[in-house]
Amino acid sequence: MNKTMLFVLVVSASVLLAQDKRRKEATPVQGCVSRFNGDFILVKQDPAMTYELQATGKIKLGHYVGQRVEVTGEKSPSLSTSSDFLGSGGGPSPVTLTVNSIKTVSKDCTEHPVSDK
């Protein structure tokens, strides 16, 4: 293998690793945890955004319902298509946040979270 070919392989691998790292970067988001149709959601007020939460490991999202939290996780397109949520005048959350860590910011939410009907 000549030096040029080795250089091209090293550069290509570096670019691929950098792209994968950007995709997997954890994003911190603050908002209120609520439940809707059995799903856990995070309602962010400014700018207005709703995330569908997906827990990982031993994280129990039920402990945080009604609290303002900071969630660190990875964003991905949501697969949720709840017809009840569509009928309530909203739409399914376009983003799922896979929770890597969660911490309470306040025991009370100042946002007006969506709740089960």
C-alpha positions in Angstrom: 0.0 0.0 0.0 1.5 3.3 -1.0 1.6 6.5 1.1 -1.1 8.2 -0.9 -3.6 5.4 -0.5 -2.8 5.2 3.3 -3.3 9.0 3.6 -6.7 8.8 1.8 -7.9 6.0 4.1 -6.8 7.8 7.3 -8.6 11.1 6.2 -11.8 9.2 5.2 -11.9 7.4 8.5 -11.4 10.7 10.4 -14.3 12.3 8.5 -16.6 9.4 9.1 -15.8 9.3 12.8 -16.4 13.1 13.1 -19.8 12.8 11.4 -20.8 9.9 13.7 -19.7 11.9 16.8 -21.8 14.9 15.7 -24.9 12.7 15.2 -24.4 11.1 18.7 -23.7 14.3 20.7 -25.9 14.7 23.7 -28.1 17.7 23.7 -29.3 19.4 27.0 -33.0 20.5 27.0 -35.0 22.0 29.8 -38.7 21.7 30.2 -41.6 20.0 32.0 -42.2 16.3 32.1 -45.7 15.2 31.4 -47.6 12.1 30.1 -49.8 11.9 27.1 -51.5 8.7 25.9 -49.0 6.7 28.0 -46.0 8.4 26.5 -43.6 10.6 28.5 -43.1 14.0 26.9 -41.0 17.1 27.6 -42.7 20.5 27.0 -40.2 23.3 26.4 -41.7 26.8 26.5 -39.2 29.1 24.7 -39.1 28.3 21.9 -42.2 26.1 22.1 -41.3 22.5 21.4 -42.5 19.1 22.6 -40.2 16.1 22.7 -41.2 12.5 23.1 -39.0 11.1 25.8 -37.4 7.6 25.6 -35.6 6.4 28.7 -32.4 4.5 28.7 -30.8 2.3 31.4 -32.4 2.6 34.8 -33.9 6.0 34.3 -37.5 6.1 35.5 -39.3 9.0 33.9 -42.4 8.6 36.0 -40.5 10.1 39.0 -40.2 13.4 37.1 -43.8 13.9 35.9 -44.9 17.5 36.9 -41.3 18.7 37.5 -39.1 21.1 35.5 -36.0 19.1 34.5 -32.9 19.3 32.4 -32.6 16.3 30.1 -29.4 15.4 28.3 -29.9 13.0 25.4 -29.8 12.4 21.7 -32.4 13.8 19.4 -33.9 11.7 16.5 -37.0 11.9 14.4 -40.0 10.6 16.2 -42.1 7.7 15.1 -45.1 8.6 17.2 -48.3 9.2 15.3 -51.0 9.2 18.0 -54.4 9.9 16.5 -55.6 11.2 19.9 -52.8 13.8 19.9 -53.6 14.9 16.4 -57.3 15.2 17.3 -56.5 17.5 20.2 -55.3 20.2 17.8 -51.7 19.3 18.2 -49.5 17.0 16.2 -47.2 14.2 17.1 -43.8 15.4 18.4 -41.4 15.4 15.4 -38.5 14.7 17.8 -37.7 11.9 20.2 -35.2 12.6 22.9 -33.4 9.5 24.1 -32.6 10.3 27.7 -29.1 9.7 28.9 -29.4 11.7 32.1 -32.1 13.8 33.8 -32.0 16.1 36.8 -34.7 18.2 38.5 -34.4 21.9 38.1 -37.6 22.7 40.0 -40.3 20.5 41.7 -43.0 22.7 40.0 -43.5 23.4 36.3 -44.2 26.9 35.2 -45.1 25.7 31.7 -48.6 24.4 31.1 -47.9 20.8 30.3 -50.2 18.6 28.2 -52.0 16.0 30.3 -53.9 12.8 29.7 -57.6 13.2 29.1 
